[in-house]
Amino acid sequence: MKGKRLSRKERERERQRREIMAAAHTLFSEKGYHGVSMQEIADQAEFAVGTLYIFFKSKGDLYQESMLEETEKFMGQLGKVLDEPVDEVAKLRNLVRAKGTYFLNNASKIRIFHAELRQASDSAITELDLKIQTKRLSLMKDVAAVFESGMKKGTFQRIGDPYILAKSLDNITHSFLLSWIEDPEQYPYPEDPDVILNILFKGLIQD
């Protein structure tokens, strides 16, 4: 069954909301949460500031909506990578590449967000981080399924619980990416995904 068609008024409201979200995302990405006012967002979107409060109860609410939407796009990209019809090793390699590509293409706003998170002086930021972590853990179940599938096929040894291995890989890639953000010259993100994956695939013990 097709969904109910939106009325002209509803379409107009949705258009306004999308324009406000786009303006907010641009400004938050450039200046961070504390560097942006609702008036600036209104000016960028070309609306009266009162219009923003029709859609969002506060700047914190708008910030969370904006960043969560971006997070969902990112998670959706990673989900598509895991759905590709390739073997388990290729899935993990493509996952590591996709995460790196996203971070490299969005380095400025990620750097700002993590700087604000370290200060964590506003509940909007800490609440957002908790919501992002929840979505991140949801993706881990899909990555765990890749490990489980590889184990059943005999591609991977059952050296640990698939979910723990998925979280381990996520933490390893996250450490590489955050190190790159802090000092890209000293800690460049590896072009070869096996540099990261071999930490799990080969481990630290010499044969």
N, C-alpha and C positions, 0 to 999 in steps of 0.2 A: 504494500500500500504506500502510495506517495504521501509525503508529509504535507501538512496543511500549508497552503501558500500564504506568505506574509502579506499583510495589508500594506498599502503605500506608507502609512504612518509608521508601521513597524519597521519597514525597510529603511525609512529615513532615520529612525532612532538607531538602528544597527549601523548605518553608515556613519553617523555621528560618533558612536562608540568606537568604531574601528579607527576613525581619524584621531580621536583623542588617544587611543592606545598607541597608535603609530608615533604620534608626537611625543608622548611620554617615554616610549622605548628609546627613541633617538636621544632625547635629553638625558635620561638616566644612564644610557650607555656612554655618553660623553662626559658627564659631570658627576655621576653617582647620585645616590639617594639624597644626601644632605646638601648637595650643590644645586638642587633644583627646587623651585617653588611651584605651587599650583598656578600662580599667575603666569609664570614662564611657559608652562605647558599649555595654558589657555591661549596665550599669544601665538605659540607655535602652531596650534591646531586651528587658530582663527575662530575661537569661540569665546563667549563671556565666561569668566571664571565660575559663575553660578551654574553654568551648563555642566561643568565637570562634576559638580556635587549631585547632579541628578543621577549620574551613572555610578559614581564612586563616592563612598562616604568620607574618605580621607586620602591624603597623599600616600599613606602607607598601604591602603587598600589598592590604589591604582598601581603602585610599585609592585606589589605582590602579583596582581593580575598580569601585568606586563611581563615580568620575569618568568612567571609560571608558564605563560604562553610560549615563550622562547624555549623553556626547558622541555615542554611537550613536543615542540618541533624537533629539538635535538634528540630526544628519546625516540621519536618516530623514525628519524633517520637511522639510528642504531638498530631499531627493530627491523627495518627493511633489510639492513645488512644481514641480520641473523636469519631472515626468511629466504635469502638467496639460495638457489638450488646448487650448492657446492658442498664439498666435504667439510668435516668439522674443523680440520686444521685451517682450511681456507676461510671459514667463517670467523675464526678467532683472529686471523691475520687481518682480514677486512675490518673487523671491529676495532682493532688497535689503530689501523690507518684512519678510519672514519672519526674516531675520537680526536686524533691528532689534527686532522684537517679542520674540524670544527673549532678547536681551541686556537689554531693558528689564524683562522679567518676572523675570530672574534676576540683576539687577545686583549684589546683595550678595555672592553666592558667587563671581561672576566677578571682582569687585573684590578679594576676599580671595585668590583663586587667583593673580591677576596680581601682587599685592603679594608673595606668597610666591615667585613665580617670579623676581621681580627679586632677591630675596635668594638663592634657589637653594642653600640650605645643606644640603639633603638629597637623596640620590640618587632617592628615591621621586618627588619633584617634578620633577626634570629628566627622569627616565625617562618619567614621565607625559606631559610636554610633547612629547617625541619621538614617543610613540605617537599623541597627538592630531594632531600635524603630519602623520603618515603617513595618518591617516584624512581629514584636511583635503585633502591632495593627491589622494587618491582621488576626492573629490567634484569636484575641479577638472577631471577628465576628462569628467564629465557636463556641467559648465558649458561646457567647450571644445566639446562636441558641439553645444550651442545656438548658439555663435558660428559654428561650421562650417556648420550648417544654414542660418543666416541669410545667410551668405555665398553659399551655393549658390543660394539663392532670389533673391539680389540685394538683400535687405533691408539687409545690411551690406556695406560696402566691405572688401576684403581688405587692411586696413592693417597686418596683422601675423599671426603664427601664432595660431590659435585658443586653444591652451593657454596661451601667454604672455598673451593678452588675458584669459583666465579668471583666471589668477594675479594679473594687474594689478587686475581688479575686486575680487577677494578681498582684496588688500592695501589697496585704497582704502577699501572698506567697513570693514575691520578698523581702519584708522586713525581713521575717523569714530567708530566705536564705542568704541575705547579713549580717545579724546579726550573723548567724552561721559561715560565712566565716571570719568575723572579730574576733570572740571569740567563737570557737566551744565548749569549756567547759562550758562557762556560758550560751550560747544560742544554745543548740543542736537543730537540726531540728527534729520536732516530728515524731516518727514512725507512730503514728495514725493520718491520714489525718483529722479526725474530730476535732482535736485540732485547726486546722486552719479554717476548714469549719464552725465550730460552731460559729465563730465570725459573720458569715452571717446567719447561720441557726437558731441560738438562740439569737444572739445579746447580749447586755450588760444589758438589763433591766430584773430585777428579776420579775417572775410572782407573 
